[in-house]
Amino acid sequence: MNKIQGKVCLKCGTLNPQTQVSCINCGTLLPDNKKSNDFNNSDRTGNHKLSAITLGIVGTVMVILVCYGLITNGNLKGLYQSLTKLELIYYNKQHKIMKTQYVGFRSYPYSKKNKTPSTLQRILVYPNQNELKNVSLKSFDEEYKEYPQRRGEVVNGPQHGKIKVTHEWLRGRVLFENRKYYIDYGELKNGLGKCTVSNNPQIKFFSVRFVAY
């Protein structure tokens, strides 16, 4: 059955033609269906937009609150953790290679419980490039506990400063092999930096290469 098209008078209930402006029975002005439909459609669209904006705001606030809670409680679980893998090459005064070292520098997040800063470094020396290349955060921590003789110890103080490792330079003092010797690293310039090795006075310079993961 075909649906009858027309306008129903709100006063007397008479069905009027679609193009009729006023009721043919009582003369009451008839509603404009097009305007009414347009109004309803725009109203629904506006509600959908408002709902999307509200959800977006709520989601952002939740993310901020979760991150804040993790940071303040020290439960970052990997956030701000990093492992920098370096190949350190040492040279004499004539720029001849004297020694190569493969070292991992481990950074840890801030811990409110242990009061450890995010700049805390653990240093571990590896026998070759392949072993350093394949090391993960977990395996680094395991080997650090198992092989104390391979650790490097950071010396902090006004004379040496804190060890700093970035993608551009390495600077500070590190003790190696249970404090048997130390290396003072100076700022790198044009890929080469001055250094002092306590057990090998012939070494004068060093360079840094980042080992790919």
Salt bridges, closest charged atoms under 4 A:
ASP38 OD2 - LYS34 NZ 3.19
ASP141 OD2 - ARG106 NH2 2.98
GLU143 OE1 - ARG150 NH2 3.03
GLU153 OE2 - ARG179 NH2 2.43
ASP184 OD1 - HIS160 ND1 3.97
ASP184 OD1 - ARG173 NE 2.52
GLU187 OE1 - ARG171 NH1 3.47
